[in-house]
C-alpha cells in the first residue's frame, strides 16, 4: 500500500520546479516589454525570442515580437507572427489591424483589404480601420467602395483626417467629381500646407549654374539662359502615393549680374533672375510658377586671407491660379527676404574655412499664411584644394531652425553636404554633390530626411561663352508617408561673361 507521504513530497518538488521555470519566462517577457517601450526594438526581439524558446504559444510574446519586427521594417516576418496570434486568439480584432498594416507596407492590398473586411466589433468604429480599408480599396481601383470608409475616417479623425481627406479627394477625382475634389484639396491645402515650395528643385540649380559665368573677380558682367525639364512626384500636395500625384515640369530661366570691383579688397555683386515653369499635367497647370529674384552683396578681404561677406536676397513667386489655394488667376504665392553673413578664414594655400549665418523671412499667400516663417541657418564649411588645385572638395555641416506662424510647421535639424569639382582642363569641369538634411517637426513628432544628389559638366567654349548640363535629384523620406516625395531635374545652360 502506498501512503500519501510517499508521493506528496515528489509532487511538491515537481510543482516547485514548474513555478521556477515559469518565473524566468515572465521576467524575460517583462524585460522585452520594457525594451520595446524604450524604443530598443532589437533588444526587445531578443527577449521575446527567448520567451518563445520556452513557450512557443505565448501569444503576448508573439504579438510583441511582431511589433518589434514591424518597427525594424521587417514587415513580412511581422505579418506571419500576427497571423499566429490570430490562430491562438481569433477574437483579438486589434491584431487584424496590425496585420493589415504590415500587409499594406508590403503593398499587398488585396490581402490587407480582406483582413480588414473580416474584422468586427469595436475596431470597426476606429478612424484607423476605416482609413486603411478605404486606402486599400482606392489602391485596388475600387473607388466607389472606398468612399464610405474614407468619409468615416475623416469624420472620426483621430489623427487620420488629413490623409483621409487627400485620398477622398483622389477618389472624387477618379470618379469624375472634380468640383468636390477641388474643394477638398483647397481646404486641405489651407489646413496642412504641406511642402509648397513648388519647383524649388529646379530653381536651386540656378545658383549652381551661375558658376558657369566665371570665377568671381575675373569678369565684371555675366549673363545666362537655362532650360530644362524633369519630374515631380508631388506637385499639388504632399502625398502618401507620389506616383498618383506625379507630373512632369519644364522650365526656362534667364539671369544676369554685375560684379564691380571697389578697389583691391572690396567687390560688390548685383544680380537678378527670372524663372518660369510649366507643368505637363492639366491637373496642375495652376501651379505653373513665375519666380523673380534679386541679390545685392558686398565682399571685403582682410589681411591674412580672411574675408567678410554680406548679402541680401529678395524672392517673389507667383502662380497662374492654383485651385487648391482658391486663386482665380495669376497671383502671389510668396515673397521672401533673406540676409546672409559669411566669414571666410583662409587657413593655408590649399584649404579654407567659412562660417555662414542665414536669416530668411517667408510670407505666403493668405490661404497658406500659417506657413509664414522665420528661417535660421548656421553652416561651417571646409574647402580643400588637391592635385595642384585641379580637384576641389567642399564639406559643409550645420543646423537649421524654423519658426512658423503655426506651430505645426516649427522645425529644426542638422544638415550636411559634400561637393566635389574636378577640372580636366582649363575649360572642362566636372562636378558631383550629395547632401542630407533632417527636419524634425518637434510639435507634431514628424521627421523628414531630405537626400540630394547631383552631377554637372561645364565646358568653357571661349573666354566669353560656356555651356553646361546638370542632373539633380531630391528625395524626401518622411516618418509620415503623407510628406514623402521625389524630384528629378535635367537642365542645360548657356552662359556668357565679359
MOHU-V991421 format. One line per field, one symbol per residue. ss: DSSP state (@ for helix, = for strand, . for the rest). phi: phi as a letter, one per 40 degrees, with the letter a starting at -180 (. if undefined). burial: b if it has 9 or more other ideal C-beta (glycine too) atoms within 8 Angstrom, else e. A space follows every 10 residues. Layout:
BEGIN
ss: ???
phi: ???
burial: ???
END
This chain:
BEGIN
ss: ...@@@@@@@ @@@@@@@@@@ @@@@@@@@@@ @@@@@@@... @@@@@@@@@@ @@@@....@@ @@@@@@@@@@ @...@@@@@@ @@@@@@@@.. ..@@@@@@@@ @@@@@...@@ @@@@@@@... @@@@@.@@@@ @@@@@@@@@. ..@@@@@@@@ @@@@@@.... @@@@@@@@@@ @@@@...@@@ @@@@@@@@@@ @@.......@ @@@@@@@@@@ @@@..=..=. ========== ==......=. .@@@@.==== ========.. =....===== =========. .@@@@@@.== ========== =.@@@.==== =========. ..@@@..... ========== ========.. ========== ====.@@@@@ @.======== ======@@@. ========== ====..@@@. ========== ===....=== ========== =....===== ========== ....====== ========.. @@@======= =======.
phi: .ccdccbccd cccccccccc cccccccccc ccccccccgc cccddccccc ccccbdbccc cccccdcccd ccgccccccc ccccccccbc cccdcccccc ccccccgccc ccccccccca gccccccccc cccccccccc gccdccdccc ccccccgfgb cccccccccc cdcccgcccc cccccccccc ccfdbbccfc cccccccccc ccchccgcbc bababbaaaa abcaccacbc bdccbcacab abaaaaabbc cbgcbbabab aabbbabbcc cccbcccdbb bbaabbbabb bccggcabbb abbbbbbbbc icccbfccad acbabbbbbb bbbbbccacb aabbbbbbbb bbbcddcbcc cdabbbabbb bbbbbbfggc bbbbbbaaab bbbbdbcdbc aaicaaabbb bbccbcbbbb bbaaaaabbb ccccgcbbbb bbaaaabbbc cbcbbababb bbbbbbcbcb ddbcababab abbbbbaa
burial: eeeeeeeeee eeeeeeeeee beebbeebbe bbbebbeeee bebbbbbbbb bbebeeebbe bbbbbbbbbb ebeebebbbe bbbbbbeeee ebbebbbbbb bbbbebeebe ebbebbeebe eebbebbbbb bbbbbbbbbb eebeebbebb bbbbebbeeb bbbbbbbbbb bbbeeeeeeb bbebbbbbbb ebbeebebbe bbbbbbebbb ebbbeeeebe bbbbbbbbbb bbbbbbbbbb ebeebbbbbb bbbbbbbbbe beeeebbbbb bbbbbbbebe beebbbbbbb bbbbbbbbbb beeebbbbbb bbbbbbbbbb bbbbbebeee bebbbbbbbb bbbbbbeeee bbbbbbbbbb bbebbebbbb bbbbbbbbbb bbbbbbeebe bbbbbbbbbb bbebeeebbb bbbbbbbbbb bbbeeeebbb bbbbbbbbbb beeeebbbbb bbbbbbbbbb eeeebbbbbb bbbbbbebee ebbbbbbbbb bbbbbbbe
END
